[in-house]
Amino acid sequence: MTSFPEASAQWETIQKLRRLVKDAARFIANGQTPEQPFADLDQSIHLQTLLNSIESTALTIGPAQYVLGATRPILTDLTDDSNLERLG
């Protein structure tokens, strides 16, 4: 599991995405080996098969509701206790 001890919990997903994008960009730009190895074709096909299986057998309860109140909150100050993880 990737961890970022210097980042608060609210930034964990952003940090993981940042590392993945950095790895992909460096690989494309100069062939640098990524910190987390990319999946090969067999792994990718296996993962897609699993995802298809999950999708076809998932019991859903309806559409997600991301606006919990009357209006959508706007995150303007990210220095407070705003939790970006809650955005999904």
C-alpha positions as CSV (number, residue, x, y, z in Angstrom):
1,M,0.0,0.0,0.0
2,T,1.2,3.5,-0.8
3,S,1.5,5.8,2.1
4,F,2.3,9.5,2.5
5,P,3.2,10.2,6.1
6,E,3.8,13.9,5.4
7,A,0.2,14.3,4.1
8,S,-2.9,14.6,6.1
9,A,-5.6,11.9,5.6
10,Q,-7.8,14.3,3.6
11,W,-5.1,14.4,0.8
12,E,-4.4,10.7,0.6
13,T,-6.3,10.1,-2.7
14,I,-4.8,13.2,-4.3
15,Q,-1.3,12.1,-3.3
16,K,-1.8,8.6,-4.8
17,L,-3.1,10.1,-8.1
18,R,-0.3,12.6,-8.2
19,R,2.3,9.7,-7.9
20,L,0.5,7.7,-10.6
21,V,0.4,10.6,-13.0
22,K,4.1,11.5,-12.2
23,D,5.1,7.9,-12.9
24,A,3.2,7.8,-16.2
25,A,4.6,11.2,-17.4
26,R,8.2,10.2,-16.5
27,F,7.8,6.9,-18.3
28,I,6.4,8.5,-21.4
29,A,8.9,11.4,-21.4
30,N,12.1,9.5,-20.8
31,G,11.4,5.8,-20.2
32,Q,12.0,6.1,-16.4
33,T,10.8,3.0,-14.5
34,P,7.8,3.8,-12.4
35,E,7.8,3.5,-8.6
36,Q,4.8,1.1,-8.9
37,P,5.2,-1.2,-11.9
38,F,2.5,-0.9,-14.5
39,A,0.3,-3.9,-15.1
40,D,1.1,-6.1,-18.1
41,L,-1.4,-7.2,-20.6
42,D,-2.3,-10.5,-18.8
43,Q,-2.8,-8.6,-15.5
44,S,-4.9,-6.0,-17.2
45,I,-7.2,-8.6,-18.8
46,H,-7.5,-10.4,-15.5
47,L,-8.4,-7.2,-13.7
48,Q,-10.9,-6.2,-16.4
49,T,-12.6,-9.6,-16.1
50,L,-12.9,-9.2,-12.4
51,L,-14.3,-5.7,-12.7
52,N,-16.8,-7.0,-15.3
53,S,-17.9,-9.8,-12.9
54,I,-18.3,-7.3,-10.1
55,E,-20.4,-5.0,-12.3
56,S,-22.6,-7.7,-13.5
57,T,-23.4,-9.2,-10.0
58,A,-23.4,-6.0,-7.9
59,L,-26.5,-5.3,-6.0
60,T,-27.1,-1.6,-6.3
61,I,-29.4,0.6,-4.2
62,G,-30.0,3.4,-6.7
63,P,-28.0,6.4,-7.9
64,A,-25.5,8.0,-5.6
65,Q,-26.5,11.3,-4.0
66,Y,-23.5,13.6,-3.8
67,V,-25.4,16.8,-2.7
68,L,-26.6,16.0,0.8
69,G,-28.4,19.3,1.5
70,A,-30.4,21.9,-0.4
71,T,-27.3,23.2,-2.2
72,R,-23.9,21.9,-3.2
73,P,-21.1,23.1,-1.0
74,I,-18.3,24.9,-2.7
75,L,-14.7,24.1,-1.4
76,T,-13.0,27.5,-1.6
77,D,-10.6,27.2,1.4
78,L,-8.7,24.0,1.4
79,T,-6.8,24.9,4.5
80,D,-9.7,24.2,6.8
81,D,-11.0,20.7,7.7
82,S,-12.5,20.1,4.2
83,N,-12.2,16.5,3.4
84,L,-11.5,15.8,-0.3
85,E,-11.9,12.1,0.3
86,R,-15.6,12.6,0.7
87,L,-15.9,13.8,-2.9
88,G,-15.3,10.2,-4.1
